[in-house]
Amino acid sequence: MKYFILVPDGCADWPIPSLNGKTPLEVANIKNINELAKISEVGLVRTVPKGFAPGSDTANLSLLGFDPAIYLTGRAPLEAAAMGIEMPESAAIFRMNLVTLEGDGEYADLSLIDHSAGEISNEEAAILIDYLAKELERNDINFYPGVGYRNILITDELDISCLLTPPHDILGQKVRDYLPKGSGADEITDLMYKSYVILKEHPLNREKVEKGLRPANSIWLWGQGKKPGLASFEEKYGIKGSVITAVDLIKGIGVCAGLEIINIPGADGTLHTNYEGKAQGAIDEFKKGKDFVFVHVEAPDECSHNDDLAGKLKALEFIDYRIFKTVSEYLKSTGEPYRILIVPDHKTPLETRTHSDEPTPFVLFDSEKLMPPADWKMFTEASGEKGTYFDNGCDFADYFFNRNK
């Protein structure tokens, strides 16, 4: 049995007035996925346990069968694991976004208008992180460049119990009410403020402003935690697998679970990612003998964060015919039994531009267990509500991987 999971990150949504009360999934041309849905099991799954923040760390751990209540130590440590960064047991690890702040007055009066600093490139981010390191780094505070706006800070000095807000949750709002709170808040706020003073005058940012582009003029710390330790995926499910994603968080989960990480050239976590490369990468892994491939596509989520409805619709269509169609046709051609799961890790409504903890729709196809065809079955929120409901993402993973047989 081969297993393929396709995760269109954040693609589930709420009804949108400009779409006549429909969701992007209901409007997008995803005919290949919807054709499969007719003979598949459809439904809803709660990937974010009640009481947990709806982060991609929590949701993707659940989809891979790892209980966040046991295994989640923080988002940033998982990303650091993907980057191969050494993490002392005592160290606090923080996600460090490069963001765009705008406005006049004190730091607290500025508005956070872009959590990705205009989707800053890896090369530009590395220049700025290196500059920050020279200006601010000490023996107990270390800066590490990551992928684009997603970077890492490791320290023995800052307190991980501090309450920090994800920057994509406060887009367009003044940062005053969302600055760090609790133990160690002043130290973290001071570090963010100093980064703003340093970065806003950097030649790279001055050049961006002159071109009408958004500067990466501050860091924003969040997602903190300690060194993680997941169980072995192969020992858990008895199968060997690979992960294909542009996002360090997902790579980190894979690394910690003992899954192989496949890096695809041009896969950048944006609408313009290398869809064909991801599809071929998945096929290559199956040909090499892997039992399971997990393909994560960040584009729909990023479009929601950026209030880009047109982009979200386009991302869904790209995923449908440039990834799903290719991989599903390959699996069918092999003659081997296979299972396919299409499921977002969480909703990211365009209305809020941030994650939601609501259950997400899924399509689950089993080549050995075709479901009675029905036209109402589609990859949509409404169709999911009529189907099977799973209240626990880990139980759903066990169900998909036939662990309960």
N, C-alpha and C positions, 0 to 999 in steps of 0.2 A: 504493500500500500504506500502510495506517495501522498504527501500532504503539502498543500500550498495555501498560505495565508496572505491575502492582499489587504493592506491597511491604507485606505485613502484618508489620511489624518484630518480630523475635524470636518469631514464632508457633510455630516448630518446637521440639520439646521431647523429653524422655525419657519412658519409661513411668512412670506414676504409680500407686502402690499403691491410692489411694482411687478410681482410675478402673479398677480391676481389671486393672492392668498396661497400660492403653492410654494414648495421648498425647492432649492436648487436640484435636489435629487429627482424631484418630480418633473422638472423642466428640462434638465440636461439630456442630451442625446447619448444615453448609455445603453444602446439597444442590445449589445452583446451580453452584458451582465444581466439585463432584464429578461433576455431570452432564456438564459440558464436558470434564472430565478423561478420560471414557470414550472420547472420540474425539480425544484430544490425545496429544502426546508427554509422558511423565512421566519423572522421573529425579532425580538428585542433582547438585548443582554445588558445588564448593569455592570459595566467595566470598572466603575468607580464606586467602591463600597461606601455606604452611608457613613457620614462623618469625616470622609477624606476630601481634601481639596482635589478638584478635577484636573490634575496634572497629567501630562503624558507619561511621566514615570509610573504613577499609580496604575493608569489604564493599561499600558503595555505590559507591565508585570503581570497583571490579571490575565491578559490575553494569552500569555505564555505559561499560565498555570502557577505563577508564584504569588502567594498571598501577600499583599502590600503590608498587612498588619505584622507580618513576620520579617519580610525582606527589605522593606523600604527604609533606607537610612537617610535619604535625601537625593535630590535630582543631580546635583553637582558631582557627587562622588561617582555616579554611574558614567557621567560624561568624562570625568578624569580617567576612569578605567579604560574607556575607549581610546583615549589619547596616549595611553601607556605611561601616564604620570605616576611616579612613585608616591604613595600616600602613607605617611607615618600613621600608626594606630591612633596617636593622640591628636592629629591635625584636624582642623576644621576646613572643609572644602566648600567653596562658594561658586555658583555660576556667576559670571561677570559679563553682563551684556554691555556692548557699546551702544549707546542710545543717543537720540537727538532731543535736547531740551531747547525750549524757545521762550522768549519773554525778557522782561527787564526786572531789575531789583535783585533781591536776595535769592539765593539758591532755592529756598523753599517756595518762592513765588513763581518759579519757572514751571512751564507745562511740559509734560513728556509727550511729544508728538509722534515719536517713532521708536519702537522697541528694537529695531534692527539697523538704525542709522542709515536708512536708505538702502537696505540690503547690501551693506558694505562687503567688499570682496575680501577673500582670505589675505591677499597681499597687502591691501590697505590696512586691514585690522592688525596684521603682524607688525607693521611699521609703528602703529600707535601703541600697541601693547609693549613693544620693545622700548619705546620712548617713555612710557609710564614706569616701566621697570627701572630704567636708569634714574628717574626722578624720585620715585616713591619706594622702590623695593628695599627691604631690610632683611636681616637674617631670619626674621620671623614672619615676613610677608613676601610671598613669591607669586609672580604673574606668569601665566602660560597662555600663549595664543592658541585658539582652537579653530573652528570653522566659521568664517564671517564674523557676525556679531556675537557669536557664542564662545566665550572664553572662560578661563578658570583662574581663581585665586585660592592659594593654600596658605594657611597660617596657623600658628599656635597661639596667636594673640587674641583673635576675635571670638566672640561668644556665639555658638550656633543656636542658643535658645532664644535669640533675638527674633522678634516678629518682623519678617520681611515680605514685601508685596511683589509678585511677579510684574514686570513692567508692562507686559501686554494686557494686564488687567486695568490699567489706568491711562490708556491712550487718550490724549486730548485734555487731560486733567492736570491741575496744578499739583506738584509733588508734596506740598506741605502736609496734607493729611495722610500721606502714604510713606513718609520717611520712616526709617527703622524705629521700632518701639521695644522697650524692655531692656534686659541686661545687655550692656555693650553697645547700645544704640548710638550713643554719642561718637564712639570710635568709628563705627561704620559710616555714619553720616559724614563725619569729618574726612574720611578717605574718599568718599564719593565727591564731596565738595572740592577737595584738592585736585581730584582728577579733572573736574570741570575747569578750574582755573588754568590747569596745564594744557588740556586738550583744545580748548576753544581758540587758542592762539597758535596752534601747530600749523605749519605751512600747508600740510595736506588738507586740513579743515578750512583754512582760509581760501584755498583753491576751490574747494567744493562750494563754498558760499558764493564765490565769484561766478561760478557756473550755474548757480541756482539749484544746487544739489543740497541734500541734507547732511550736515556735518555730524561726525561721531564725537560729540563734545562732552560726553560724560560716561563714566561707568555706572552700572546699577547692579548691586549685589543682591542675590536671592538664591533659593533652592539649596540651602546649605545642609551639610550632613557630615557623617563620618565614613570611613572606609567600608565599602559594602562586602557582603559575602553571600552569594546565591548558591543554591544547590545545583548539581549537575543536571542539565536538561536531558542528556542522554540516559543518565541513571533513572531519572524520573519517568520518562516515557519510552525508553528503550529504542530510540531512533537518533540518527545523526542528522544535524541540520545546519543551515546557513542563514545569515541575516544580510539583507541588502537594503541600505538606507544611506541618506546623506547626513543624518542627524546623530551627533555623538551620543546623546542620551540613549537612543535605541541600540547603537553599536555597543555602548557600555553594558547594557542589559545582556546582550549577546555574549560579550567577552566574559562577564561574570558567570554566565550560565554554561560556558564551554562550547558555545556555538561558533562556527567559523564566520568571520566578518569578510564580506566581499565588497571591495571598493570599486565603484564604477566611475570611470573618467567622465567628467561633466555632470555628475550627480551632485547638485548644489542646494537642494532643499527649496527651490523656488519653482515658479510656474514654468521656467525654461529648463528644467532638469532634463537629464538624458533618459527619457522613458524607454526608448528602444534598448539602450544599454542595460537597464534594469531587467527588462524582459529576457534579453539574451543571457544575462548573468544568471537568472533563475534557471533557465533551460540548461545552461552549462553545468550548474550544480547538480541538477537531476541526472544529467548524463554521466557525471563523475561518480554517481552512486549515492548521493545524498537522498535521504528519505523525506526531508522536510526543508522548505524554503519559505522564509518570512520576508516579504517585500513591503517596505514602508515608504509611502509617498507623502511628503510634507506639504506639497503645493496647495491643496484646498484649505488647510489650516492657515497658512501664511496669507492667502487671499482674504480669508475672514478677518484676520487680525488687521489687515490693511483696508478693510471695507471695500473690497474689490469683487463685486458680484459677477461681473463679466469674466474676470479671471477665474473665479471659482467654478463657473459653468464650463469654461474651457478646460480647466484642470481635470474635471470629472470626465469630460469627453476624451481627453488625451489618455487618461488612465484606462478607460474602457477599451479603446481600439489600439492603443500603442503598447499596453502592457497585458491587460487581461486577455484579450482576444488571442494574442500571440502565445502566451503561456498555456492557456486552456486548450488551444488547438494542438500544441505539442503533447500535452499530457494525454489527450484523447488518441493521438496517433501512435502512442507507445503500446497500446493494448494492455497495459498494466492497470490494476485498480487504483483509483485516486480519489482524494477528497479535496475540495476547494472551499475556502471560507473567505468571503468578502465582508469586511467589518471595519468601521472607523473606530479608533480608540476612544473617542469622545465626540460630543457635539461641539462645534464652535459657531454659534449663531452670529450672522453678520450684524444683527441688531445690537449685540453687546460687544462684539469684537473680542470676546474672550471665551474660555472653555466653560462648558456646562456639565454638571454631574448626572444628567438624565440618561436613561438607558438608550442605547444606540441600535439601529437596525442591522440585521445581518442576512446574508444569503449563504446557506451551507449545502453544497452539492456533494453527493456520494455516487460514484459511477456504478456501484454495486447495489444501490438502493434508490432507484429513481422514484421520486414522489409523483402522485397523480397530477397531471398538468392542470394549471389553473391560471387564467388570465389576470386575476387579481393579485397574483404573487409577483412583486417587483422589489427592487432594491430602493425602497422608500420608507420614510418614517410611518406613514399611514398603513402601508402593507405590513410592516413589522408589528404594528399594534394588533393585527388580526391573527398573527401567527403564534409561535412558541415563545414563552417568556422564561429567561434565565435570570435569576436574581443575584447570581454570583459569577463573576468572570472566570474564576479559577475552576468552578464546577463546569462551566461551559468549555474551557480548554480541555478538561478531562473527557468530556463528552466528544469533542471533536477528534481527539487523539485516541478514542476508543479505550481509554484507560479503565472504564467501568465494565468492560466485557468480562 
